[in-house]
Structures are given as C-alpha cells and as structure tokens.
Amino acid sequence: MLYCLLDGRARTSTELAIVAEVSPSTASAHLLRLKTLRLVKAFAQGKHRYYSLEGPNVAAALESLSVLAGGSRVAFVPNTPVGLRAARTCYDHIAGALGVSFHDRLTALGWLSDASANGQAYDLTPRGTKACATLGIDVGATRALRRRFAFACVDWSERRPHVGGALGAALLKIALKRKWVIQDLASRALSITRVGRREMHNQFGLQI
C-alpha cells in the first residue's frame, strides 16, 4: 500500500485494499497503524477518506528500500475519458490534468502558502496576492465570500490536488472570461483554446 502511494496520488482504503489483495477491514486496520506511525496521512473529502504518504521523507525511505530490494510497482493508470481527464470543472473550479498543473505551478511560483497544519488549506503569499490582482482577481472580495478561501481538492482522475475553494473558482472565471478555456454545455469538460495555451504559458509557465 505504501509503494502504491509513492506516485504522490491519494487513494481510498477500498482502492488500497484491492492493491494489497486484502479485505477492506484488513486494509483499514493496516492504514490505522501506518497513520499512527506517521507513515501515511488521511483526510476526508465528501463521503470519501483519502490516504497519502505523510511526506517526502517517507517517499525517500521507500525509494531507498526499492534500491536495496529491487522490483517494481504497477503504475496508476486512470480510466477517466480522455476529454474529462485533460480539463474539466470540479464544482466551480478547474480540475483534471490542467487543474493539477495549475496547482503545481502556483506552488512552484511561490503564490501559495500552507494555511493549516496538514497542508490542506492554502493562503496567498504577497507575491501571489499581487499576481492575482494583475490577473483581474479581486482578492479582497474573494476572501469575503462565505466559503473556504483555497484548499487542496484531490483530483479523482489524477489523484493529486488541484486548487479548490473561492480562489479556484476565481481562477476558473478568469480562464472562461479570457477564453483560455471553453466549457462544454453538455458535460463538465473544458476545451483549452489556442489563446489559452499561449497565455497560460506566458502567465504561469504551463506547458500544455
């Protein structure tokens, strides 16, 4: 189960039970022990409870053990339709590979900072606040909304976080307004435009 989480994606106890070829109750017992030993962390989202490695130190230890023990693990292969996996909406924010890429770039650019002990809630750094204002996001009004400002929302196809909350919704509004993406009226899929590819590369360094 630990090696299954080494790709950085979160999984449910049911999925980990299948990987380990044990019953769900057995998997839950093991995950509780792993959580107690601070090898994994868990957080609830909706009716699901997701597990991921506690941190990079655990991943480093597992990689070192792999060198000693040899062998390989089965890679995570999403079965999400290609269009939805590439870019889609998750409630009112960007999800799919595009959403995860946004999350990673905002983190790499130093726009986001952890606002909680478990790293699931975000705030904007001074650099991020200035950059969002330049994009046309009213950060003050976004903060004033009666909802979480920004948090790590686990992407169900990528199994890595994208930006949820009021900030995520504001980013989607900007992307739609500037026609970086076009929303499919019959589904949650988003189509990335030629302008969007160019501008998201210029603004965020995204290679799409």
CORTAPE-V839415 format. One record per pair of residues at least 12 apart in sequence whose ideal C-beta (glycine too) atoms are under 8 Angstrom apart, sorted by the first residue. I is the first residue (numbers start at 1). GAP is how many residues later the second one is. Records with the same first field share a line. If there is no record, write none. Layout:
BEGIN
I = GAP ; GAP
END
This chain:
BEGIN
1 = 15 ; 18 ; 19 ; 26 ; 29 ; 30 ; 33 ; 50
2 = 32 ; 37 ; 38 ; 51 ; 56 ; 60
3 = 59 ; 63 ; 70
4 = 12 ; 15 ; 16 ; 69 ; 70 ; 72
5 = 35 ; 46 ; 47 ; 48
6 = 47 ; 53 ; 56 ; 57 ; 67
7 = 68 ; 69 ; 152
8 = 44 ; 45 ; 51 ; 152
9 = 43 ; 67 ; 149 ; 150 ; 151
10 = 40 ; 41 ; 42 ; 144 ; 149 ; 150
11 = 39 ; 40 ; 41 ; 148
12 = 36 ; 37 ; 38 ; 39
13 = 14 ; 15 ; 18 ; 36 ; 38
14 = 13
16 = 15 ; 35
19 = 55
31 = 20
35 = 16
38 = 16
39 = 14 ; 15 ; 19
40 = 12 ; 13 ; 14 ; 18
41 = 12 ; 13 ; 77
43 = 75 ; 77
45 = 108 ; 109
50 = 104
76 = 83
78 = 79 ; 80 ; 81
80 = 76 ; 77
83 = 101 ; 104 ; 106
84 = 12 ; 73 ; 103 ; 104 ; 105
85 = 12 ; 72 ; 73
86 = 12 ; 103 ; 106
87 = 12 ; 94 ; 102 ; 103 ; 104 ; 105
88 = 99 ; 100 ; 101 ; 102
89 = 83 ; 94 ; 99 ; 101
90 = 63 ; 65 ; 72 ; 74 ; 98
91 = 73 ; 78
92 = 76 ; 77 ; 80
93 = 60 ; 69 ; 70 ; 71 ; 72 ; 75 ; 76 ; 78 ; 79
94 = 68 ; 69 ; 74 ; 77 ; 78 ; 81 ; 87 ; 96
95 = 58 ; 60 ; 61 ; 62 ; 67
96 = 59 ; 61 ; 62 ; 66 ; 94
97 = 60 ; 61
98 = 83 ; 92 ; 94 ; 110
99 = 56 ; 59 ; 63 ; 64 ; 69
100 = 55 ; 58 ; 60 ; 61 ; 62
101 = 105 ; 107
102 = 60 ; 61 ; 69 ; 102 ; 104
103 = 49 ; 57 ; 58 ; 59 ; 60
105 = 99 ; 100 ; 101
106 = 22 ; 57 ; 98
109 = 18 ; 19 ; 22 ; 95 ; 96
110 = 15 ; 17 ; 18
111 = 13 ; 14 ; 16 ; 17 ; 20 ; 21
112 = 12 ; 13 ; 16 ; 38 ; 51
113 = 12 ; 15
115 = 34 ; 35
119 = 33
120 = 31 ; 32
121 = 27 ; 28 ; 29 ; 30 ; 31
122 = 27 ; 28 ; 29 ; 30 ; 41 ; 43 ; 45
123 = 26 ; 27
124 = 15 ; 26 ; 43
132 = 35 ; 38
135 = 39 ; 68
136 = 38 ; 41
137 = 30 ; 33 ; 34 ; 37
138 = 32
142 = 24 ; 25 ; 28
143 = 23
145 = 21
147 = 18 ; 19
148 = 16 ; 17 ; 18
149 = 16 ; 17 ; 18
150 = 13 ; 14 ; 15 ; 16 ; 17 ; 18
151 = 12 ; 13 ; 14
152 = 12
153 = 12 ; 15
175 = 21
178 = 17 ; 18 ; 21
179 = 14 ; 16 ; 17
180 = 12 ; 13 ; 15 ; 16 ; 19 ; 20
181 = 12 ; 15
192 = 16
196 = 12
END
